[in-house]
Amino acid sequence: MTAPLSTVSLRRRVILYSLAVLAVVLLLVGALSLVFVGVQSRADLAAGLATRAAQADQLARQGTPPATIVERLAGPAVRVGLVGADGTVYGSRPGPDHGWPGEDRDGDGDRGPEGPRYRGGPPGHYGPVVRRTLADGSRLTLAGDVGELAAIQRRLSRLLLLLGIGGLAAAGLALLATTRVALRPLDTMTLLARSIAAGDRGRRLGPTRPNTELGRTAAAFDDMLDALEGAERQAREAESAARESELRTRQFVADAAHELRTPITGLRAAAEAALRTRATGEERDRLQLLLIREAGRAGRLVEDLLAMAQIDAGLRLVTEPVELRGLAEAEAERVRLLAPTLTVTVTGEPLTVPGDAGRLAQVLANLLDNARRHTPDGGTVDIEVVRASARAVVRVADSGPGVPAEDRERIFDRLVRLDGARGREPGSPGFGGAGLGLAIARGIARAHGGDLTCGADSVFELTLPAEP
């Protein structure tokens, strides 16, 4: 059972997936940016505190009053605590719950940022702390206020969020415009498929780069069209061949009925004449001879029709080694007995072929009977057996009138006799053929893997696979 194909809009899929990937990338970039800015800001703040501590030491060496030192060192993100040599504290406290960094207010040894309570402190409170004893004996404590850093990070987060949303919106609009162009080859495939379905055959996509995704799809589409049109062409050819075969069958049946009508009519006429008259002597012998001849003629025609039917159904061969020269000599002797006025010669070398001896003898018999019927008294029939590469060749030539070049292939059709062979009187050359002998001979030759042709000078050539 075929699973249903999801047909969600490909353009929508591309846009949504692209925006999802872009959103994830922007989120990661924003998070990494915030982390980097936080780390860098703390590092910069720590460096600034160290610089201010060095400045405070220099001011103390110059005899600057502690209050002035605190005033000069204080900043937006810097808290300054200075305990003079006499114990006076300079600087403002950060709140009711927190003493100055470094100050032990409750006597428990917790000196502000050094103790656990100030190590990191509450979120957004103190960060880096620098303590130094100045040249005049006063103790300086500098603490970075991370609240300012947190505010900067919050502003940066909002900015990144707004920029990310704006970037996604701009990317969505750009994807709407670009995916239409990017997916245009699919629209081309759709239009081509519809035009072919409407009857416009022969068109192809012809991808310029068949190794890309769209190129492979287009190449597969073209291959499918080739296969479909090839199947359609074969179907039309098969239908045409079937019609042609049907016409040939009808013509064959009509011709066979026509051919059978002649001997049957002769048999009927001879039988009626024998019944109507009380023939004796010579007249009786003539009627009996007529009956025998017409019965034989009808029998030969039926045998030929059965042979053609066997060839069409697939001829069954009893394969064995067959010596062609000896087979040709036997058939030549038969012709000499039937036509003593003809000179029949056999030349060539002994050749052995794998085949059905009875069927091959039938081929030679049909060829020699054809030559006998078309050769006048005193003429010659020559049989030559030769090897040509891995093939055995039997050539049959006669001194008859020959076959016109335009008819040398047509004579192998069924129930075909040339005009010169029709309407001849009994006893004349060419009488007695029903037009099936050569067709049967070619069918048998091809069943053996060979062929039978009529070449120049009306020489019939039988070719068969030869044994090494």
C-alpha positions in Angstrom: 0.0 0.0 0.0 1.4 3.4 -1.0 1.9 5.8 1.9 0.3 9.3 1.3 2.8 12.0 0.3 2.9 15.1 2.4 2.1 18.0 0.2 2.7 21.0 2.5 3.9 24.0 0.6 7.6 23.6 -0.1 8.0 27.4 -0.1 6.5 27.6 3.3 8.6 24.7 4.6 11.8 26.4 3.3 10.9 29.7 4.8 9.9 28.3 8.2 12.9 26.0 8.5 15.3 28.7 7.4 13.8 31.1 10.0 14.0 28.5 12.7 17.6 27.8 12.0 18.3 31.6 11.8 16.5 32.1 15.1 18.6 29.4 16.8 21.8 30.9 15.4 20.8 34.4 16.6 20.0 33.1 20.0 23.3 31.3 20.3 25.2 34.4 19.0 23.3 36.7 21.5 24.0 34.4 24.5 27.6 34.1 23.6 27.9 37.8 23.1 26.4 38.5 26.5 28.7 36.0 28.2 31.7 37.5 26.3 30.7 41.1 27.2 30.2 40.1 30.9 33.6 38.4 31.1 35.3 41.2 29.2 33.6 43.9 31.3 34.7 42.3 34.6 38.2 42.0 33.2 38.2 45.6 32.2 36.8 46.6 35.6 39.5 44.6 37.5 42.2 46.3 35.3 40.6 49.7 36.1 40.6 49.0 39.8 44.3 48.0 39.7 45.1 51.3 37.9 43.2 53.3 40.5 45.0 51.5 43.3 48.3 52.5 41.8 47.1 56.0 41.4 46.0 56.1 45.1 49.4 54.9 46.2 51.1 57.7 44.1 48.7 60.3 45.6 49.5 59.0 49.2 53.2 59.4 48.5 52.5 63.0 47.5 50.8 63.6 50.8 47.3 64.0 49.3 44.6 64.0 52.0 42.6 60.8 52.3 39.3 62.5 51.5 40.8 63.9 48.2 42.1 60.4 47.4 38.6 58.9 47.9 37.1 61.7 45.8 39.5 61.2 42.9 39.2 57.4 42.9 35.4 57.2 43.1 33.5 56.5 39.9 30.1 55.3 38.6 31.0 51.6 39.0 33.7 51.9 41.6 33.2 52.0 45.4 36.1 53.3 47.4 36.8 52.7 51.1 39.9 54.2 52.9 40.8 53.6 56.5 43.3 56.1 57.6 46.3 55.4 59.8 44.4 56.9 62.7 41.4 54.6 62.1 39.2 57.2 60.4 37.0 55.8 57.7 36.5 57.7 54.5 33.9 56.9 51.9 30.1 56.2 52.2 28.7 52.8 53.2 26.8 50.9 50.5 23.8 50.1 52.6 22.5 49.3 56.1 23.2 45.6 55.8 26.7 45.8 54.2 29.8 47.4 55.6 32.7 48.7 53.6 34.5 46.0 51.8 37.3 44.9 54.0 35.6 46.2 57.2 34.8 43.9 60.1 31.7 45.5 61.6 30.5 42.6 63.8 33.8 41.2 65.0 33.3 37.8 63.5 36.3 38.0 61.2 34.1 38.5 58.1 35.9 41.3 56.3 33.5 42.1 53.6 34.4 40.8 50.2 37.0 38.5 51.6 34.4 36.5 53.6 31.6 34.3 52.2 29.0 37.0 52.4 30.8 39.2 49.9 32.3 36.6 47.7 30.2 37.3 44.7 27.7 39.1 47.0 24.1 39.6 46.1 23.3 39.7 42.4 24.3 43.1 40.9 26.4 44.1 44.0 30.1 43.9 44.4 32.4 42.2 41.9 36.2 42.5 41.7 37.9 43.8 44.9 41.4 45.3 45.3 42.9 46.0 48.7 46.2 47.8 49.2 48.1 49.4 52.1 49.2 52.9 50.9 52.6 54.5 51.6 51.1 56.6 54.5 49.9 53.4 56.3 46.2 53.8 55.3 44.3 50.8 54.0 42.6 51.2 50.7 39.7 49.0 49.4 38.4 49.3 45.9 35.2 47.3 44.9 33.7 47.1 41.5 29.9 47.5 41.4 28.6 44.9 39.1 25.2 46.5 39.2 26.3 48.8 36.5 27.6 45.9 34.5 24.3 44.1 34.9 22.4 47.2 33.7 24.7 47.3 30.6 24.0 43.6 30.0 20.3 44.2 30.3 20.4 47.0 27.8 22.5 44.9 25.5 20.1 42.0 25.8 17.1 44.2 24.9 19.1 45.5 21.9 20.0 42.1 20.7 16.4 40.9 21.1 15.1 43.8 19.0 17.8 43.3 16.4 17.1 39.5 16.3 13.4 40.1 15.8 14.1 42.7 13.1 16.6 40.4 11.5 14.1 37.5 11.4 11.4 39.7 9.9 13.8 41.0 7.2 15.0 37.5 6.5 11.4 36.3 6.2 10.6 39.0 3.7 13.8 38.2 1.8 13.1 34.4 1.8 9.6 35.1 0.4 11.2 36.9 -2.6 14.1 34.5 -3.1 12.4 31.1 -2.7 10.1 31.9 -5.6 13.2 32.3 -7.8 15.0 29.4 -6.2 12.1 27.0 -6.7 11.4 28.1 -10.3 12.9 24.8 -11.7 10.1 22.9 -9.9 7.5 25.1 -11.6 9.2 24.3 -14.9 8.9 20.6 -14.2 5.2 21.1 -13.3 4.5 22.9 -16.5 6.3 20.3 -18.6 4.4 17.5 -16.9 1.1 19.2 -17.6 2.1 19.8 -21.3 3.1 16.2 -21.7 -0.2 15.0 -20.1 -2.0 17.3 -22.6 -0.3 15.5 -25.5 2.9 17.5 -26.1 5.4 14.6 -26.4 9.2 14.8 -26.9 10.0 17.7 -24.6 12.7 17.3 -21.9 14.1 19.3 -19.1 17.8 18.7 -20.1 19.5 19.7 -16.8 22.8 21.6 -17.3 24.2 20.1 -14.0 22.9 16.7 -13.4 25.0 16.2 -10.3 23.0 18.7 -8.1 19.8 18.0 -6.2 17.6 19.7 -8.8 19.8 18.3 -11.6 19.3 14.7 -10.3 15.6 15.3 -10.0 15.3 16.7 -13.5 17.4 13.8 -14.9 15.2 11.3 -13.1 12.2 13.1 -14.5 13.6 12.9 -18.1 14.4 9.2 -17.6 10.9 8.6 -16.5 9.5 10.4 -19.5 11.8 8.4 -21.8 10.6 5.1 -20.2 6.9 6.2 -20.4 7.2 7.3 -24.0 9.2 4.1 -24.8 6.5 2.0 -23.2 3.8 3.9 -25.1 5.8 3.5 -28.4 6.2 -0.3 -27.7 2.5 -0.6 -26.9 1.6 1.2 -30.2 4.1 -1.0 -32.1 2.7 -4.1 -30.4 -0.9 -3.0 -31.3 0.2 -2.4 -34.9 2.0 -5.7 -35.1 -1.1 -7.4 -33.7 -3.3 -5.8 -36.3 -0.8 -6.7 -39.0 -0.5 -10.2 -37.7 -4.3 -10.5 -37.7 -4.4 -9.2 -41.3 -1.7 -11.7 -42.3 -3.6 -14.5 -40.6 -6.8 -13.6 -42.4 -5.0 -13.4 -45.7 -3.2 -16.7 -45.0 -6.5 -18.4 -44.2 -8.1 -17.0 -47.3 -5.2 -18.0 -49.5 -5.0 -21.5 -47.9 -8.8 -21.9 -48.5 -8.2 -20.8 -52.1 -5.3 -23.2 -52.6 -7.2 -26.1 -51.0 -10.2 -25.4 -53.1 -8.4 -26.3 -56.3 -7.4 -29.9 -55.4 -10.7 -30.5 -53.6 -12.5 -29.4 -56.7 -10.4 -31.7 -58.8 -11.1 -34.6 -56.5 -14.8 -33.9 -56.6 -14.9 -33.6 -60.3 -13.0 -36.8 -60.8 -15.2 -38.6 -58.3 -18.4 -37.4 -59.9 -17.2 -38.3 -63.4 -16.3 -41.8 -62.1 -19.7 -42.2 -60.6 -21.6 -40.9 -63.6 -19.9 -43.0 -66.2 -18.8 -46.5 -66.4 -15.4 -45.8 -67.5 -13.2 -48.6 -68.6 -9.7 -49.1 -69.8 -7.8 -45.8 -70.5 -10.5 -43.5 -69.3 -10.7 -45.3 -66.0 -6.9 -45.1 -65.6 -7.0 -41.4 -66.4 -9.7 -40.7 -63.7 -7.8 -42.7 -61.1 -4.5 -40.9 -61.9 -6.4 -37.6 -61.5 -7.8 -38.6 -58.2 -4.4 -39.7 -56.9 -2.7 -36.5 -58.2 -5.3 -34.1 -56.6 -5.3 -36.1 -53.3 -1.5 -35.8 -53.2 -1.7 -32.2 -54.0 -4.2 -31.6 -51.2 -2.1 -33.7 -48.8 1.1 -31.8 -49.6 -0.7 -28.5 -49.0 -2.1 -29.7 -45.6 1.4 -30.9 -44.6 2.9 -27.5 -45.5 0.2 -25.7 -43.5 0.9 -27.9 -40.5 4.6 -27.2 -40.9 4.0 -23.5 -40.9 1.9 -23.8 -37.8 4.7 -25.8 -36.0 7.2 -23.1 -37.0 5.0 -20.3 -35.6 4.4 -22.3 -32.3 8.2 -22.9 -31.9 9.7 -25.7 -33.8 11.0 -28.6 -31.7 14.3 -29.9 -33.0 16.0 -33.2 -32.4 19.6 -32.0 -32.5 22.4 -34.3 -33.6 25.5 -34.0 -35.8 24.4 -33.8 -39.4 26.8 -34.2 -42.4 25.6 -31.6 -44.9 27.5 -32.9 -48.0 26.0 -36.4 -47.6 22.5 -34.9 -47.0 22.8 -32.8 -50.2 23.9 -35.9 -52.2 20.8 -37.8 -51.0 18.5 -35.0 -52.0 20.3 -34.5 -55.3 19.8 -38.3 -56.1 16.0 -37.9 -55.4 15.8 -34.9 -57.9 17.7 -37.0 -60.5 15.0 -39.7 -60.3 12.1 -37.1 -60.5 13.7 -35.1 -63.3 16.1 -37.2 -65.4 16.4 -34.5 -68.0 18.2 -32.2 -65.4 21.9 -32.3 -64.5 22.3 -32.1 -60.8 25.8 -31.7 -59.3 27.1 -31.6 -55.7 30.5 -30.0 -54.9 32.3 -28.9 -51.8 33.8 -30.4 -48.6 32.2 -32.6 -46.0 30.8 -30.4 -43.2 29.1 -31.4 -39.9 26.6 -29.1 -38.3 24.4 -29.6 -35.1 20.8 -29.9 -36.2 17.7 -31.9 -36.9 18.6 -34.1 -39.9 14.9 -34.5 -41.0 14.2 -30.8 -40.9 17.5 -29.9 -42.7 16.6 -32.5 -45.4 13.2 -30.8 -45.7 15.0 -27.4 -46.3 17.2 -28.9 -49.0 14.2 -30.8 -50.6 12.2 -27.5 -50.8 15.2 -25.7 -52.4 15.8 -28.4 -54.9 12.1 -28.8 -55.7 11.9 -25.1 -56.3 14.9 -25.3 -58.6 13.4 -28.3 -60.4 10.1 -26.6 -61.0 11.8 -23.5 -62.5 14.5 -25.1 -64.5 13.6 -26.1 -68.1 14.5 -29.5 -69.6 18.2 -30.0 -70.2 19.1 -27.4 -67.5 21.4 -27.7 -64.6 21.1 -27.5 -60.8 24.3 -27.0 -58.9 24.7 -27.6 -55.1 27.9 -26.3 -53.3 28.8 -27.0 -49.7 31.5 -24.7 -48.2 32.7 -23.3 -44.8 32.7 -19.6 -44.2 34.4 -18.8 -40.9 32.3 -20.5 -38.2 29.4 -21.0 -40.6 28.5 -23.8 -43.0 27.0 -22.5 -46.3 25.0 -24.5 -48.8 24.4 -22.7 -52.2 21.8 -23.9 -54.7 21.9 -22.4 -58.2 19.9 -23.4 -61.3 19.8 -22.4 -65.0 16.2 -21.2 -64.8 14.9 -17.7 -65.5 15.9 -16.4 -62.1 14.1 -14.2 -59.6 13.8 -10.4 -60.2 15.8 -8.3 -57.6 12.7 -6.7 -56.3 11.1 -10.1 -55.5 14.1 -11.9 -53.9 12.7 -11.2 -50.4 9.0 -11.4 -51.2 9.3 -15.0 -52.4 9.9 -16.1 -48.7 6.4 -14.8 -47.7 3.7 -17.4 -47.2 1.5 -18.4 -50.2 3.4 -16.1 -52.5 4.2 -17.2 -56.1 5.6 -14.9 -58.7 3.3 -14.1 -61.6 5.5 -16.1 -64.0 4.8 -19.2 -61.9 1.1 -18.9 -61.9 -1.3 -20.5 -64.3 1.1 -23.0 -65.7 -0.1 -26.2 -67.2 0.7 -29.5 -65.6 4.1 -30.8 -66.7 5.5 -27.4 -67.3 8.3 -25.9 -65.1 6.9 -24.2 -62.0 3.7 -26.2 -61.7 2.6 -27.7 -58.4 4.0 -25.1 -55.9 1.6 -23.6 -53.3 3.9 -20.8 -52.2 4.9 -22.3 -48.8 8.1 -24.2 -49.5 10.5 -21.3 -49.3 8.7 -19.9 -46.2 9.0 -23.3 -44.5 12.6 -23.6 -45.5 13.5 -20.2 -44.0 11.6 -20.9 -40.8 13.5 -24.1 -40.3 16.8 -22.5 -41.1 16.2 -19.7 -38.5 15.1 -22.2 -35.9 18.6 -23.8 -36.3 20.2 -20.3 -35.7 20.9 -19.8 -39.4 19.1 -18.1 -42.3 18.1 -18.6 -45.9 18.4 -15.9 -48.5 18.2 -15.4 -52.3 21.2 -13.4 -53.6 22.5 -12.3 -56.9 21.9 -14.5 -60.0 19.0 -16.1 -57.9 21.4 -18.2 -55.9 19.8 -19.5 -52.7 22.2 -19.6 -49.8 21.5 -21.6 -46.6 23.8 -20.7 -43.7 24.1 -22.7 -40.5 26.3 -22.7 -37.4 29.1 -25.3 -38.1 31.0 -27.5 -35.6 34.6 -26.5 -35.0 
